[in-house]
Amino acid sequence: MKILCCSRKKILCLVLLGSILCLSVPLLAAPTEVYFSPQGGAEVALEKLLDDARQDIRAALYFFTNRTLAAALLRAHKRGVKIQVIIDGNDESDYSKGYYLRQRGVDVRYARGLPKEAKKRKKSKYRVKKFGLMHHKFMVVDDKMVATGSYNWTASAEKWNRENLLIIKSSSLARKYTAEFKKILKSTFVK
């Protein structure tokens, strides 16, 4: 009887320990920072992340017109950090930092979403795009940090738009984003 009672106590302790561990899983989640714009610290956080990079930076960006972030990428490039940037290739505005960075030796490429099906359309005064968008907004730094969210790398995102940015320290998440980046990289082109 005494042995059975000790076994029950051990089982009860194991069940309680298991329950505690299950409840604490969110506490063990990857360290995450969150920012909201306008003027909620997203630009400063991204600049710091770029300035802290030591090995490589992979960024897939829909629009890129932010001077501060372009300057931070250039500083990283000058430190010897390997940089690859993919920007949506449907349009490039006069304000895009793609050309600026390419002229300074940074690997900048362009990508589009999938081709849209050609359909008979009545003539429209509006331009019809032939491709979907490369609408990602993410960056992987040193294979361990991921920055993602709706935050575009633009002056508008920092000053007027309501956007969000998450910075997550997670090697496993970084691997998944890197796989997506490499998949897109296969279909890129240079302007």
QUITAHU-V230510 format. One record per residue. N is the residue number from 1. RES is the residue in one letter. SS is DSSP state (a for helix, b for strand, c for the rest). D_FIRST is the distance of its C-alpha to the first C-alpha in Angstrom with 2 decimals. Layout:
# QUITAHU-V230510
n;res;ss;d_first
N;RES;SS;D_FIRST
N;RES;SS;D_FIRST
This chain:
# QUITAHU-V230510
n;res;ss;d_first
1;M;c;0.00
2;K;a;3.79
3;I;a;5.44
4;L;a;5.14
5;C;a;6.26
6;C;a;8.81
7;S;a;9.95
8;R;a;10.67
9;K;a;12.54
10;K;a;14.41
11;I;a;15.38
12;L;a;16.49
13;C;a;18.46
14;L;a;20.05
15;V;a;21.05
16;L;a;22.54
17;L;a;24.30
18;G;a;25.67
19;S;a;26.95
20;I;a;28.65
21;L;a;30.28
22;C;a;31.51
23;L;a;33.01
24;S;a;34.68
25;V;a;36.45
26;P;a;39.63
27;L;a;39.61
28;L;a;39.70
29;A;c;42.65
30;A;c;45.98
31;P;c;48.08
32;T;b;50.66
33;E;b;53.79
34;V;b;55.60
35;Y;b;59.25
36;F;b;61.49
37;S;b;65.25
38;P;c;67.90
39;Q;c;67.87
40;G;c;64.11
41;G;c;63.88
42;A;a;63.51
43;E;a;66.68
44;V;a;65.79
45;A;a;62.28
46;L;a;63.75
47;E;a;66.43
48;K;a;63.86
49;L;a;61.79
50;L;a;64.98
51;D;a;66.02
52;D;a;62.63
53;A;c;62.72
54;R;c;63.01
55;Q;c;62.93
56;D;b;63.56
57;I;b;64.03
58;R;b;64.02
59;A;b;65.18
60;A;b;65.77
61;L;b;67.79
62;Y;c;69.57
63;F;c;72.20
64;F;b;72.88
65;T;c;75.54
66;N;c;73.83
67;R;a;75.95
68;T;a;73.31
69;L;a;70.79
70;A;a;73.56
71;A;a;74.50
72;A;a;70.87
73;L;a;70.68
74;L;a;73.96
75;R;a;72.69
76;A;a;69.66
77;H;a;72.01
78;K;a;74.15
79;R;c;71.07
80;G;c;70.52
81;V;c;67.66
82;K;b;67.86
83;I;b;68.48
84;Q;b;68.61
85;V;b;69.49
86;I;b;69.78
87;I;b;71.67
88;D;b;72.40
89;G;c;75.61
90;N;c;77.07
91;D;c;79.04
92;E;c;79.57
93;S;c;81.08
94;D;c;83.57
95;Y;c;80.85
96;S;c;78.29
97;K;a;77.19
98;G;a;76.86
99;Y;a;80.47
100;Y;a;80.35
101;L;a;77.35
102;R;a;78.74
103;Q;c;81.98
104;R;c;80.01
105;G;c;78.16
106;V;c;74.87
107;D;b;73.60
108;V;b;73.98
109;R;b;73.82
110;Y;b;73.96
111;A;b;71.99
112;R;c;72.08
113;G;c;69.71
114;L;c;70.19
115;P;b;73.67
116;K;c;74.31
117;E;c;75.62
118;A;c;79.38
119;K;c;80.19
120;K;c;83.49
121;R;c;83.83
122;K;c;86.72
123;K;c;88.43
124;S;c;86.88
125;K;c;88.22
126;Y;c;84.75
127;R;c;83.72
128;V;c;81.18
129;K;c;78.82
130;K;c;78.26
131;F;b;74.81
132;G;c;71.63
133;L;c;70.61
134;M;c;68.67
135;H;c;66.95
136;H;c;64.18
137;K;b;63.81
138;F;b;61.45
139;M;b;61.53
140;V;b;59.32
141;V;b;59.72
142;D;c;58.74
143;D;c;56.24
144;K;c;53.71
145;M;b;55.17
146;V;b;56.11
147;A;b;58.46
148;T;b;58.71
149;G;c;59.51
150;S;c;62.63
151;Y;c;64.49
152;N;c;67.77
153;W;b;69.40
154;T;c;72.41
155;A;a;74.19
156;S;a;73.58
157;A;a;69.80
158;E;a;69.97
159;K;a;72.55
160;W;c;72.43
161;N;c;69.77
162;R;c;66.26
163;E;b;64.14
164;N;b;60.78
165;L;b;59.56
166;L;b;56.11
167;I;b;55.67
168;I;b;52.39
169;K;b;51.21
170;S;c;49.46
171;S;a;50.37
172;S;a;48.75
173;L;a;50.74
174;A;a;53.84
175;R;a;53.56
176;K;a;53.61
177;Y;a;56.65
178;T;a;58.35
179;A;a;57.95
180;E;a;59.66
181;F;a;62.35
182;K;a;63.09
183;K;a;63.31
184;I;a;65.92
185;L;a;67.71
186;K;c;68.68
187;S;c;70.90
188;T;c;72.48
189;F;b;76.16
190;V;c;78.31
191;K;c;81.01
